[in-house]
Amino acid sequence: MGRVNLAALPKAELHLHIEGTLEPEMMLALAERNGVQLPYPDVDAARAAYVFEDLQSFLDVYYAGCGALVTEQDFYELTFAYLERAHADGVRHAEIFFDPQTHMDRGIPYGVVFDGITSALRDGRTRLAITSHLILAILRHLDAESGMRALDAAFAHGGELVGIGLDSGERGNPPEKFVDVFARARAEGLRAVAHAGEEGPPAYITSALDTLHVERIDHGVRCLEDDALVERLVRDKVPLTVCPLSNVRLRVVDRIEDHPFRTLLERGLVVTMNSDDPAYFGGYVVDNYRACVDALGLTDAQVLEVARNTFRASFLDDRARAHYLAEIDAFTS
């Protein structure tokens, strides 16, 4: 079929932190609207801060930027702006992380965050034809009690969540720290995913599978350091939500040319393409596809397999999944 039109290709995005879509222009506008003082005098200064040595140096900037988000309208505007970008990138379905602890710890009620995001997601379905699911991400640098309080707030507020995730700094925060939090979430019917094997070792991937009983691994690129783990992931068809440009920006790999995305795919893993925190990492989902096609030489067949994987790995029901996979088949005919 020749070179795939990457923007038109139907796809899902499964690893996207909504707070990580806060572009500097919106950050500064919201801060001014809300009377919030940020450490950046202008857009250029904010963008200059978007240079990171590792995950923690990114998180420091990320959490500072979140201070601009105060009202339900702020969270609505943030979310709908992402959906408009995703629509332009051919995204048909998005499974979105949000970090309620980040906001609750600075006095923003859970309901303000959740209602603003979910209102935008509803409008995204009707106005942009993007279906969506919401995943409550637990901050692993905080204690398990804080995570449990976030769950308490979520269950007390109500509203539709599809799953629980685990994000923030991996170092010194193994998955087993949150066994009770995940057990409670799963007992309430939530699906489970976790960041592992980004800056953390392959053992964190194993722990996430064995102690948190997750269905997907977010990132997971360091699985290649453990052949037995790779065999397990292939055998059990455990999806990896890989974020190549993020991995470059956070120094997981030095250059996009060094990224193991193609190797993961060729080893038989269920690999998906995602943008993680695109406002901070220099690209949305199509930018990640394009970077890997150009730098790693992904073939048309591999690109189409990745796009199919995004729907196969999603938490869509069988009917919706089949509908989107048929869209890809029609796209290729």
C-alpha positions in Angstrom: 0.0 0.0 0.0 3.0 2.3 0.1 3.8 4.6 3.0 1.1 4.7 5.6 -0.7 8.0 6.2 0.2 8.1 9.9 -2.3 10.8 10.8 -5.2 9.1 9.1 -4.4 5.7 10.4 -7.1 4.7 13.0 -5.5 4.2 16.4 -6.0 4.1 20.1 -3.8 5.8 22.7 -3.4 3.9 26.0 -0.7 5.8 27.9 -1.5 9.4 28.2 -1.3 11.5 31.4 -3.9 14.3 31.0 -1.9 16.7 33.2 1.1 16.0 30.8 -0.8 17.6 28.0 -0.6 21.1 29.6 1.1 23.2 27.0 3.0 26.2 28.3 0.6 28.7 26.7 -2.4 27.1 28.5 -0.4 26.8 31.7 0.4 30.5 31.8 -3.1 31.5 30.8 -4.7 29.4 33.5 -2.3 30.6 36.1 -3.1 34.2 35.2 -6.8 33.5 35.3 -6.5 31.8 38.7 -4.1 34.1 40.3 -1.4 31.4 40.6 2.3 32.4 40.7 4.4 30.1 38.5 8.2 30.1 38.3 8.1 30.9 34.6 7.6 34.5 33.5 6.7 33.6 29.9 6.3 30.8 27.4 10.0 30.8 26.4 11.0 30.4 30.0 8.6 27.6 30.5 9.8 25.7 27.4 13.4 26.2 28.5 12.5 24.3 31.7 11.3 21.4 29.6 14.8 19.8 29.5 15.3 16.9 31.8 18.1 14.7 33.2 15.8 11.9 34.4 12.3 11.1 35.5 12.5 13.1 38.7 13.7 16.3 37.1 10.7 16.0 34.8 8.3 15.4 37.7 9.5 18.5 39.5 8.4 20.6 36.5 5.3 18.6 35.9 4.0 19.1 39.5 4.8 22.8 39.4 2.7 23.2 36.2 -0.2 21.3 37.7 -0.5 24.3 40.2 -2.2 26.3 37.4 -5.1 23.8 37.3 -7.7 24.9 39.9 -11.3 24.9 38.6 -13.5 22.3 36.9 -13.4 24.5 33.8 -9.6 24.3 33.8 -9.7 20.5 33.8 -12.4 20.6 31.1 -10.3 22.9 28.8 -7.1 20.8 29.4 -8.9 17.6 28.5 -10.8 18.9 25.4 -7.6 20.5 24.0 -5.9 17.0 24.2 -8.9 15.4 22.5 -8.8 17.9 19.6 -5.1 17.1 19.1 -5.8 13.4 19.3 -8.6 13.7 16.8 -6.2 15.3 14.3 -3.8 12.4 14.9 -6.4 9.8 14.0 -7.1 8.6 17.6 -10.4 6.9 17.8 -10.2 5.8 21.4 -8.1 7.1 24.4 -7.5 5.6 27.8 -6.4 8.5 29.9 -4.5 8.7 33.3 -5.2 11.4 35.8 -3.5 12.0 39.1 -6.0 13.0 41.7 -3.5 13.0 44.6 -1.5 15.8 42.9 -4.6 18.0 43.1 -6.1 16.8 46.4 -2.9 17.4 48.2 -3.1 21.1 47.3 -6.7 21.4 48.3 -8.5 20.8 45.0 -11.5 18.4 45.7 -11.5 15.1 43.8 -14.9 16.0 42.2 -13.6 19.2 40.6 -10.9 17.2 38.8 -13.0 14.2 37.9 -16.1 16.2 36.8 -14.0 18.6 34.6 -12.2 15.7 32.9 -15.3 13.5 32.4 -17.4 16.4 31.0 -14.8 16.9 28.3 -14.6 13.2 27.6 -18.4 13.2 27.0 -18.1 16.1 24.6 -15.3 14.3 22.9 -17.5 11.4 22.2 -20.3 13.5 20.8 -18.3 16.2 19.0 -15.2 14.3 17.9 -16.3 10.7 17.9 -13.5 9.7 20.2 -14.4 7.1 22.8 -12.5 7.1 26.0 -11.8 5.5 29.4 -10.4 7.1 32.5 -7.7 5.5 34.7 -7.0 6.7 38.2 -3.2 6.7 38.6 -1.7 6.2 42.1 1.5 8.2 42.8 4.1 5.7 43.8 6.4 8.3 45.5 3.6 8.8 48.1 2.6 6.2 50.7 0.0 3.5 50.2 -2.3 5.3 52.7 -2.5 8.3 50.4 -3.3 6.0 47.5 -6.1 4.5 49.5 -7.5 7.9 50.3 -7.6 8.7 46.6 -9.6 5.5 46.1 -11.9 6.4 48.9 -12.6 9.8 47.2 -13.2 8.1 43.9 -15.7 5.6 45.2 -17.5 8.2 47.3 -17.8 10.5 44.4 -19.0 7.9 41.9 -18.7 8.1 38.1 -17.2 5.8 35.6 -13.6 4.7 36.0 -12.2 1.8 34.0 -9.1 1.1 35.9 -6.3 1.9 38.4 -2.7 2.7 37.4 0.6 3.3 39.1 2.9 6.2 38.0 5.5 8.7 39.2 9.1 7.9 40.2 10.0 4.2 40.1 13.3 4.4 42.0 12.8 3.0 45.5 9.0 2.6 45.0 8.4 -1.1 43.9 5.0 -2.2 42.9 4.5 -4.4 46.0 4.2 -1.2 48.0 0.7 -0.9 46.7 -0.6 -4.4 47.0 -3.6 -3.5 49.2 -4.5 -0.5 47.1 -4.7 -2.5 43.9 -6.5 -5.4 45.7 -9.2 -3.1 46.8 -9.5 -1.5 43.3 -9.7 -4.8 41.6 -12.3 -6.0 44.1 -14.4 -3.0 43.1 -14.2 -4.0 39.4 -11.4 -1.8 38.2 -8.9 -3.1 35.6 -5.2 -2.8 36.7 -2.1 -1.4 34.9 1.2 -0.1 36.2 4.3 1.8 35.1 7.2 -0.6 35.3 10.6 -1.1 33.6 11.1 2.5 32.5 13.8 3.6 34.9 13.0 0.7 37.2 14.5 -2.8 36.7 12.8 -5.7 34.9 12.0 -7.1 38.4 9.5 -4.3 38.8 7.6 -5.6 35.7 7.5 -9.1 37.3 6.4 -7.7 40.6 3.6 -5.7 38.9 2.3 -8.8 37.3 2.7 -11.1 40.3 1.7 -8.7 43.2 -0.6 -6.2 41.6 -2.0 -8.6 39.0 -1.9 -6.0 36.2 -3.2 -6.6 32.7 -0.9 -4.1 30.9 2.6 -2.8 31.6 3.1 0.9 31.0 6.6 1.5 29.4 8.2 -1.9 30.0 11.2 -1.3 27.7 13.7 -2.8 30.2 12.1 -6.2 29.9 14.7 -6.9 27.2 17.3 -7.3 30.0 15.5 -10.5 31.1 14.9 -13.1 28.4 12.7 -15.2 30.7 10.5 -12.2 31.3 10.3 -11.5 27.6 9.2 -15.1 27.0 6.5 -14.7 29.7 5.2 -11.4 28.3 5.0 -12.9 24.8 3.4 -16.1 26.0 0.8 -14.3 28.1 0.3 -11.6 25.5 0.8 -8.8 28.1 0.7 -5.5 26.3 3.4 -2.8 26.7 2.3 0.8 26.3 5.6 2.2 25.0 6.3 5.9 24.7 9.5 6.4 22.5 9.9 10.2 22.6 9.3 10.2 26.4 12.1 7.6 26.7 14.5 9.8 24.8 13.6 13.0 26.8 14.0 11.2 30.1 17.3 9.6 29.1 16.0 6.0 29.2 17.8 5.9 25.8 20.1 8.5 24.5 18.7 8.9 20.9 15.5 7.7 19.1 17.8 5.7 16.9 18.7 3.7 20.0 15.2 3.0 21.1 14.2 -0.8 21.3 10.7 -0.3 19.9 11.4 -2.3 16.7 13.2 -5.0 18.7 10.3 -5.3 21.1 8.0 -5.8 18.1 10.2 -8.3 16.4 10.5 -10.3 19.6 6.8 -10.9 19.4 5.6 -8.5 22.2 2.2 -6.8 22.1 3.7 -3.3 21.6 1.6 -0.1 21.4 2.6 3.5 20.6 1.8 6.3 22.9 2.9 9.9 23.9 2.9 9.8 27.7 3.2 13.5 28.6 3.4 15.1 25.1 3.5 18.7 26.1 6.8 18.0 27.9 8.3 15.4 25.6 8.1 17.1 22.2 5.4 15.2 20.5 1.9 13.7 20.4 1.1 10.2 19.3 1.6 10.7 15.5 5.0 12.4 16.3 6.0 9.1 18.1 4.9 7.0 15.1 6.7 9.3 12.7 9.9 9.3 14.8 10.0 5.5 14.9 9.3 5.1 11.2 12.0 7.5 10.3 14.7 6.5 12.9 14.0 2.7 13.2 12.7 1.9 9.7 9.4 0.5 10.8 7.7 -1.1 7.8 4.1 -0.4 6.8 3.2 -3.9 8.1 4.8 -3.2 11.4 3.0 0.2 11.7 -0.4 -1.5 11.0 0.4 -4.2 13.5 1.1 -1.5 16.2 -2.2 0.2 15.4 -4.1 -3.0 15.7 -2.3 -3.7 19.0 -3.6 -0.4 20.4 -7.2 -1.7 20.1 -6.4 -5.3 21.1 -4.7 -4.0 24.2 -7.5 -1.6 25.1 -10.2 -2.1 27.7 -12.9 -1.8 25.0 -15.6 -4.4 24.8 -15.4 -7.0 22.0 -17.9 -5.3 19.8 -16.2 -1.9 19.9 -12.8 -3.5 19.5 -14.0 -5.3 16.4 -15.4 -2.1 15.0 -12.1 -0.3 15.3 -10.1 -3.2 13.9 -12.5 -3.3 10.9 -11.6 0.4 10.4 -8.0 -0.5 10.0 -8.8 -3.3 7.6 -10.9 -0.8 5.5 -8.0 1.7 5.7 -5.6 -0.8 4.2 -7.8 -2.1 1.4 
